[in-house]
Amino acid sequence: MRFCIDYRRLNAITLKDAFPLPRIDEIFDQLSDAIYYTKFDFKSGYFQVPLSKEDRPKTAFSTRDNHYQFTVLPQGITNGPATFQRVINHILGPARWKYALAYIDD
């Protein structure tokens, strides 16, 4: 079961982050000469990226019993992929496009 929140209204008023995501054809071109391949799957991807305190109220939601807000990057917000890609690019640092590539498949 996946917990879902409708962030369409928030996404409609959010300034879009045009951070470039890698294209799969560029990744395949880069991999064509590689001898060894390894992959890592960030099982909890977005949920490992903390939200700033000032952005947490924007993710608020209610249940029958209480009100909550995310402290980590939730799924379904418009700038989620760009934010996550930026974090991964920072982690890979100078190894990116040389020894390591990052691709968001979902």
Chimera marker file (.cmm) of the C-alpha trace (Angstrom):
<marker_set name="trace">
<marker id="1" x="0.000" y="0.000" z="0.000" r="1" g="1" b="0" radius="0.5"/>
<marker id="2" x="1.279" y="3.488" z="-0.838" r="1" g="1" b="0" radius="0.5"/>
<marker id="3" x="0.263" y="6.587" z="1.080" r="1" g="1" b="0" radius="0.5"/>
<marker id="4" x="-0.818" y="9.293" z="-1.409" r="1" g="1" b="0" radius="0.5"/>
<marker id="5" x="-1.479" y="13.005" z="-0.999" r="1" g="1" b="0" radius="0.5"/>
<marker id="6" x="-2.959" y="15.169" z="-3.738" r="1" g="1" b="0" radius="0.5"/>
<marker id="7" x="-0.435" y="17.997" z="-4.204" r="1" g="1" b="0" radius="0.5"/>
<marker id="8" x="-1.961" y="19.350" z="-7.450" r="1" g="1" b="0" radius="0.5"/>
<marker id="9" x="-2.925" y="22.685" z="-5.870" r="1" g="1" b="0" radius="0.5"/>
<marker id="10" x="0.548" y="23.141" z="-4.370" r="1" g="1" b="0" radius="0.5"/>
<marker id="11" x="2.196" y="22.098" z="-7.649" r="1" g="1" b="0" radius="0.5"/>
<marker id="12" x="0.072" y="24.589" z="-9.600" r="1" g="1" b="0" radius="0.5"/>
<marker id="13" x="1.512" y="27.553" z="-7.674" r="1" g="1" b="0" radius="0.5"/>
<marker id="14" x="5.068" y="26.237" z="-7.268" r="1" g="1" b="0" radius="0.5"/>
<marker id="15" x="7.872" y="27.850" z="-9.258" r="1" g="1" b="0" radius="0.5"/>
<marker id="16" x="9.204" y="25.059" z="-11.449" r="1" g="1" b="0" radius="0.5"/>
<marker id="17" x="12.840" y="24.021" z="-11.017" r="1" g="1" b="0" radius="0.5"/>
<marker id="18" x="14.297" y="23.474" z="-14.486" r="1" g="1" b="0" radius="0.5"/>
<marker id="19" x="17.255" y="21.453" z="-13.184" r="1" g="1" b="0" radius="0.5"/>
<marker id="20" x="18.245" y="19.073" z="-16.009" r="1" g="1" b="0" radius="0.5"/>
<marker id="21" x="17.575" y="15.376" z="-15.572" r="1" g="1" b="0" radius="0.5"/>
<marker id="22" x="19.882" y="13.012" z="-17.487" r="1" g="1" b="0" radius="0.5"/>
<marker id="23" x="18.494" y="11.576" z="-20.703" r="1" g="1" b="0" radius="0.5"/>
<marker id="24" x="18.528" y="7.804" z="-21.046" r="1" g="1" b="0" radius="0.5"/>
<marker id="25" x="20.118" y="7.962" z="-24.522" r="1" g="1" b="0" radius="0.5"/>
<marker id="26" x="23.055" y="9.963" z="-23.116" r="1" g="1" b="0" radius="0.5"/>
<marker id="27" x="23.479" y="7.422" z="-20.343" r="1" g="1" b="0" radius="0.5"/>
<marker id="28" x="23.503" y="4.490" z="-22.785" r="1" g="1" b="0" radius="0.5"/>
<marker id="29" x="26.064" y="6.303" z="-24.944" r="1" g="1" b="0" radius="0.5"/>
<marker id="30" x="28.267" y="6.805" z="-21.894" r="1" g="1" b="0" radius="0.5"/>
<marker id="31" x="27.942" y="3.139" z="-20.875" r="1" g="1" b="0" radius="0.5"/>
<marker id="32" x="28.798" y="1.725" z="-24.296" r="1" g="1" b="0" radius="0.5"/>
<marker id="33" x="32.534" y="1.369" z="-23.579" r="1" g="1" b="0" radius="0.5"/>
<marker id="34" x="32.224" y="0.206" z="-19.974" r="1" g="1" b="0" radius="0.5"/>
<marker id="35" x="33.439" y="-3.240" z="-18.969" r="1" g="1" b="0" radius="0.5"/>
<marker id="36" x="31.901" y="-3.442" z="-15.495" r="1" g="1" b="0" radius="0.5"/>
<marker id="37" x="28.444" y="-2.361" z="-14.401" r="1" g="1" b="0" radius="0.5"/>
<marker id="38" x="27.025" y="-1.955" z="-10.910" r="1" g="1" b="0" radius="0.5"/>
<marker id="39" x="23.732" y="-0.467" z="-9.836" r="1" g="1" b="0" radius="0.5"/>
<marker id="40" x="22.378" y="0.952" z="-6.613" r="1" g="1" b="0" radius="0.5"/>
<marker id="41" x="18.713" y="1.401" z="-5.892" r="1" g="1" b="0" radius="0.5"/>
<marker id="42" x="17.801" y="4.095" z="-3.385" r="1" g="1" b="0" radius="0.5"/>
<marker id="43" x="14.875" y="2.231" z="-1.868" r="1" g="1" b="0" radius="0.5"/>
<marker id="44" x="13.656" y="5.225" z="0.101" r="1" g="1" b="0" radius="0.5"/>
<marker id="45" x="15.016" y="7.864" z="-2.288" r="1" g="1" b="0" radius="0.5"/>
<marker id="46" x="12.986" y="11.000" z="-1.663" r="1" g="1" b="0" radius="0.5"/>
<marker id="47" x="12.467" y="10.077" z="1.982" r="1" g="1" b="0" radius="0.5"/>
<marker id="48" x="16.210" y="10.487" z="2.580" r="1" g="1" b="0" radius="0.5"/>
<marker id="49" x="16.205" y="14.174" z="1.570" r="1" g="1" b="0" radius="0.5"/>
<marker id="50" x="15.303" y="16.497" z="4.473" r="1" g="1" b="0" radius="0.5"/>
<marker id="51" x="12.908" y="19.410" z="3.929" r="1" g="1" b="0" radius="0.5"/>
<marker id="52" x="13.792" y="22.850" z="5.215" r="1" g="1" b="0" radius="0.5"/>
<marker id="53" x="11.714" y="23.934" z="8.208" r="1" g="1" b="0" radius="0.5"/>
<marker id="54" x="10.073" y="26.755" z="6.234" r="1" g="1" b="0" radius="0.5"/>
<marker id="55" x="8.866" y="24.310" z="3.539" r="1" g="1" b="0" radius="0.5"/>
<marker id="56" x="7.376" y="21.718" z="5.880" r="1" g="1" b="0" radius="0.5"/>
<marker id="57" x="4.008" y="23.502" z="6.373" r="1" g="1" b="0" radius="0.5"/>
<marker id="58" x="3.492" y="23.394" z="2.590" r="1" g="1" b="0" radius="0.5"/>
<marker id="59" x="3.319" y="19.591" z="2.802" r="1" g="1" b="0" radius="0.5"/>
<marker id="60" x="0.713" y="19.531" z="5.587" r="1" g="1" b="0" radius="0.5"/>
<marker id="61" x="-2.169" y="17.078" z="5.433" r="1" g="1" b="0" radius="0.5"/>
<marker id="62" x="-4.913" y="15.881" z="7.754" r="1" g="1" b="0" radius="0.5"/>
<marker id="63" x="-6.328" y="12.534" z="8.710" r="1" g="1" b="0" radius="0.5"/>
<marker id="64" x="-9.398" y="11.835" z="10.798" r="1" g="1" b="0" radius="0.5"/>
<marker id="65" x="-7.255" y="11.845" z="13.899" r="1" g="1" b="0" radius="0.5"/>
<marker id="66" x="-4.546" y="14.456" z="13.449" r="1" g="1" b="0" radius="0.5"/>
<marker id="67" x="-2.632" y="16.955" z="11.304" r="1" g="1" b="0" radius="0.5"/>
<marker id="68" x="0.827" y="16.150" z="9.939" r="1" g="1" b="0" radius="0.5"/>
<marker id="69" x="3.570" y="17.603" z="7.766" r="1" g="1" b="0" radius="0.5"/>
<marker id="70" x="6.521" y="15.970" z="6.080" r="1" g="1" b="0" radius="0.5"/>
<marker id="71" x="10.043" y="16.493" z="7.388" r="1" g="1" b="0" radius="0.5"/>
<marker id="72" x="11.519" y="14.821" z="4.296" r="1" g="1" b="0" radius="0.5"/>
<marker id="73" x="10.865" y="15.264" z="0.575" r="1" g="1" b="0" radius="0.5"/>
<marker id="74" x="7.449" y="13.741" z="-0.195" r="1" g="1" b="0" radius="0.5"/>
<marker id="75" x="6.526" y="12.032" z="-3.430" r="1" g="1" b="0" radius="0.5"/>
<marker id="76" x="4.201" y="13.896" z="-5.751" r="1" g="1" b="0" radius="0.5"/>
<marker id="77" x="5.565" y="17.426" z="-5.507" r="1" g="1" b="0" radius="0.5"/>
<marker id="78" x="6.553" y="19.079" z="-8.757" r="1" g="1" b="0" radius="0.5"/>
<marker id="79" x="10.192" y="19.771" z="-7.925" r="1" g="1" b="0" radius="0.5"/>
<marker id="80" x="10.856" y="16.405" z="-6.284" r="1" g="1" b="0" radius="0.5"/>
<marker id="81" x="12.740" y="14.827" z="-9.209" r="1" g="1" b="0" radius="0.5"/>
<marker id="82" x="14.911" y="17.919" z="-9.757" r="1" g="1" b="0" radius="0.5"/>
<marker id="83" x="15.725" y="18.177" z="-6.045" r="1" g="1" b="0" radius="0.5"/>
<marker id="84" x="16.607" y="14.491" z="-5.767" r="1" g="1" b="0" radius="0.5"/>
<marker id="85" x="18.742" y="14.610" z="-8.938" r="1" g="1" b="0" radius="0.5"/>
<marker id="86" x="20.614" y="17.646" z="-7.598" r="1" g="1" b="0" radius="0.5"/>
<marker id="87" x="21.384" y="15.794" z="-4.343" r="1" g="1" b="0" radius="0.5"/>
<marker id="88" x="22.624" y="12.701" z="-6.189" r="1" g="1" b="0" radius="0.5"/>
<marker id="89" x="24.777" y="14.799" z="-8.532" r="1" g="1" b="0" radius="0.5"/>
<marker id="90" x="26.350" y="16.472" z="-5.499" r="1" g="1" b="0" radius="0.5"/>
<marker id="91" x="27.055" y="13.090" z="-3.882" r="1" g="1" b="0" radius="0.5"/>
<marker id="92" x="28.661" y="11.713" z="-7.054" r="1" g="1" b="0" radius="0.5"/>
<marker id="93" x="30.733" y="14.867" z="-7.451" r="1" g="1" b="0" radius="0.5"/>
<marker id="94" x="33.596" y="14.647" z="-9.952" r="1" g="1" b="0" radius="0.5"/>
<marker id="95" x="32.938" y="10.933" z="-10.547" r="1" g="1" b="0" radius="0.5"/>
<marker id="96" x="29.696" y="11.798" z="-12.360" r="1" g="1" b="0" radius="0.5"/>
<marker id="97" x="29.850" y="11.001" z="-16.081" r="1" g="1" b="0" radius="0.5"/>
<marker id="98" x="33.332" y="9.531" z="-15.530" r="1" g="1" b="0" radius="0.5"/>
<marker id="99" x="32.771" y="6.533" z="-13.242" r="1" g="1" b="0" radius="0.5"/>
<marker id="100" x="29.197" y="6.962" z="-12.076" r="1" g="1" b="0" radius="0.5"/>
<marker id="101" x="25.836" y="7.883" z="-13.573" r="1" g="1" b="0" radius="0.5"/>
<marker id="102" x="22.492" y="8.627" z="-11.990" r="1" g="1" b="0" radius="0.5"/>
<marker id="103" x="19.094" y="7.983" z="-13.516" r="1" g="1" b="0" radius="0.5"/>
<marker id="104" x="15.679" y="8.370" z="-11.901" r="1" g="1" b="0" radius="0.5"/>
<marker id="105" x="13.445" y="5.633" z="-13.273" r="1" g="1" b="0" radius="0.5"/>
<marker id="106" x="10.218" y="6.438" z="-11.485" r="1" g="1" b="0" radius="0.5"/>
<link id1="1" id2="2" r="1" g="1" b="0" radius="0.2"/>
<link id1="2" id2="3" r="1" g="1" b="0" radius="0.2"/>
<link id1="3" id2="4" r="1" g="1" b="0" radius="0.2"/>
<link id1="4" id2="5" r="1" g="1" b="0" radius="0.2"/>
<link id1="5" id2="6" r="1" g="1" b="0" radius="0.2"/>
<link id1="6" id2="7" r="1" g="1" b="0" radius="0.2"/>
<link id1="7" id2="8" r="1" g="1" b="0" radius="0.2"/>
<link id1="8" id2="9" r="1" g="1" b="0" radius="0.2"/>
<link id1="9" id2="10" r="1" g="1" b="0" radius="0.2"/>
<link id1="10" id2="11" r="1" g="1" b="0" radius="0.2"/>
<link id1="11" id2="12" r="1" g="1" b="0" radius="0.2"/>
<link id1="12" id2="13" r="1" g="1" b="0" radius="0.2"/>
<link id1="13" id2="14" r="1" g="1" b="0" radius="0.2"/>
<link id1="14" id2="15" r="1" g="1" b="0" radius="0.2"/>
<link id1="15" id2="16" r="1" g="1" b="0" radius="0.2"/>
<link id1="16" id2="17" r="1" g="1" b="0" radius="0.2"/>
<link id1="17" id2="18" r="1" g="1" b="0" radius="0.2"/>
<link id1="18" id2="19" r="1" g="1" b="0" radius="0.2"/>
<link id1="19" id2="20" r="1" g="1" b="0" radius="0.2"/>
<link id1="20" id2="21" r="1" g="1" b="0" radius="0.2"/>
<link id1="21" id2="22" r="1" g="1" b="0" radius="0.2"/>
<link id1="22" id2="23" r="1" g="1" b="0" radius="0.2"/>
<link id1="23" id2="24" r="1" g="1" b="0" radius="0.2"/>
<link id1="24" id2="25" r="1" g="1" b="0" radius="0.2"/>
<link id1="25" id2="26" r="1" g="1" b="0" radius="0.2"/>
<link id1="26" id2="27" r="1" g="1" b="0" radius="0.2"/>
<link id1="27" id2="28" r="1" g="1" b="0" radius="0.2"/>
<link id1="28" id2="29" r="1" g="1" b="0" radius="0.2"/>
<link id1="29" id2="30" r="1" g="1" b="0" radius="0.2"/>
<link id1="30" id2="31" r="1" g="1" b="0" radius="0.2"/>
<link id1="31" id2="32" r="1" g="1" b="0" radius="0.2"/>
<link id1="32" id2="33" r="1" g="1" b="0" radius="0.2"/>
<link id1="33" id2="34" r="1" g="1" b="0" radius="0.2"/>
<link id1="34" id2="35" r="1" g="1" b="0" radius="0.2"/>
<link id1="35" id2="36" r="1" g="1" b="0" radius="0.2"/>
<link id1="36" id2="37" r="1" g="1" b="0" radius="0.2"/>
<link id1="37" id2="38" r="1" g="1" b="0" radius="0.2"/>
<link id1="38" id2="39" r="1" g="1" b="0" radius="0.2"/>
<link id1="39" id2="40" r="1" g="1" b="0" radius="0.2"/>
<link id1="40" id2="41" r="1" g="1" b="0" radius="0.2"/>
<link id1="41" id2="42" r="1" g="1" b="0" radius="0.2"/>
<link id1="42" id2="43" r="1" g="1" b="0" radius="0.2"/>
<link id1="43" id2="44" r="1" g="1" b="0" radius="0.2"/>
<link id1="44" id2="45" r="1" g="1" b="0" radius="0.2"/>
<link id1="45" id2="46" r="1" g="1" b="0" radius="0.2"/>
<link id1="46" id2="47" r="1" g="1" b="0" radius="0.2"/>
<link id1="47" id2="48" r="1" g="1" b="0" radius="0.2"/>
<link id1="48" id2="49" r="1" g="1" b="0" radius="0.2"/>
<link id1="49" id2="50" r="1" g="1" b="0" radius="0.2"/>
<link id1="50" id2="51" r="1" g="1" b="0" radius="0.2"/>
<link id1="51" id2="52" r="1" g="1" b="0" radius="0.2"/>
<link id1="52" id2="53" r="1" g="1" b="0" radius="0.2"/>
<link id1="53" id2="54" r="1" g="1" b="0" radius="0.2"/>
<link id1="54" id2="55" r="1" g="1" b="0" radius="0.2"/>
<link id1="55" id2="56" r="1" g="1" b="0" radius="0.2"/>
<link id1="56" id2="57" r="1" g="1" b="0" radius="0.2"/>
<link id1="57" id2="58" r="1" g="1" b="0" radius="0.2"/>
<link id1="58" id2="59" r="1" g="1" b="0" radius="0.2"/>
<link id1="59" id2="60" r="1" g="1" b="0" radius="0.2"/>
<link id1="60" id2="61" r="1" g="1" b="0" radius="0.2"/>
<link id1="61" id2="62" r="1" g="1" b="0" radius="0.2"/>
<link id1="62" id2="63" r="1" g="1" b="0" radius="0.2"/>
<link id1="63" id2="64" r="1" g="1" b="0" radius="0.2"/>
<link id1="64" id2="65" r="1" g="1" b="0" radius="0.2"/>
<link id1="65" id2="66" r="1" g="1" b="0" radius="0.2"/>
<link id1="66" id2="67" r="1" g="1" b="0" radius="0.2"/>
<link id1="67" id2="68" r="1" g="1" b="0" radius="0.2"/>
<link id1="68" id2="69" r="1" g="1" b="0" radius="0.2"/>
<link id1="69" id2="70" r="1" g="1" b="0" radius="0.2"/>
<link id1="70" id2="71" r="1" g="1" b="0" radius="0.2"/>
<link id1="71" id2="72" r="1" g="1" b="0" radius="0.2"/>
<link id1="72" id2="73" r="1" g="1" b="0" radius="0.2"/>
<link id1="73" id2="74" r="1" g="1" b="0" radius="0.2"/>
<link id1="74" id2="75" r="1" g="1" b="0" radius="0.2"/>
<link id1="75" id2="76" r="1" g="1" b="0" radius="0.2"/>
<link id1="76" id2="77" r="1" g="1" b="0" radius="0.2"/>
<link id1="77" id2="78" r="1" g="1" b="0" radius="0.2"/>
<link id1="78" id2="79" r="1" g="1" b="0" radius="0.2"/>
<link id1="79" id2="80" r="1" g="1" b="0" radius="0.2"/>
<link id1="80" id2="81" r="1" g="1" b="0" radius="0.2"/>
<link id1="81" id2="82" r="1" g="1" b="0" radius="0.2"/>
<link id1="82" id2="83" r="1" g="1" b="0" radius="0.2"/>
<link id1="83" id2="84" r="1" g="1" b="0" radius="0.2"/>
<link id1="84" id2="85" r="1" g="1" b="0" radius="0.2"/>
<link id1="85" id2="86" r="1" g="1" b="0" radius="0.2"/>
<link id1="86" id2="87" r="1" g="1" b="0" radius="0.2"/>
<link id1="87" id2="88" r="1" g="1" b="0" radius="0.2"/>
<link id1="88" id2="89" r="1" g="1" b="0" radius="0.2"/>
<link id1="89" id2="90" r="1" g="1" b="0" radius="0.2"/>
<link id1="90" id2="91" r="1" g="1" b="0" radius="0.2"/>
<link id1="91" id2="92" r="1" g="1" b="0" radius="0.2"/>
<link id1="92" id2="93" r="1" g="1" b="0" radius="0.2"/>
<link id1="93" id2="94" r="1" g="1" b="0" radius="0.2"/>
<link id1="94" id2="95" r="1" g="1" b="0" radius="0.2"/>
<link id1="95" id2="96" r="1" g="1" b="0" radius="0.2"/>
<link id1="96" id2="97" r="1" g="1" b="0" radius="0.2"/>
<link id1="97" id2="98" r="1" g="1" b="0" radius="0.2"/>
<link id1="98" id2="99" r="1" g="1" b="0" radius="0.2"/>
<link id1="99" id2="100" r="1" g="1" b="0" radius="0.2"/>
<link id1="100" id2="101" r="1" g="1" b="0" radius="0.2"/>
<link id1="101" id2="102" r="1" g="1" b="0" radius="0.2"/>
<link id1="102" id2="103" r="1" g="1" b="0" radius="0.2"/>
<link id1="103" id2="104" r="1" g="1" b="0" radius="0.2"/>
<link id1="104" id2="105" r="1" g="1" b="0" radius="0.2"/>
<link id1="105" id2="106" r="1" g="1" b="0" radius="0.2"/>
</marker_set>
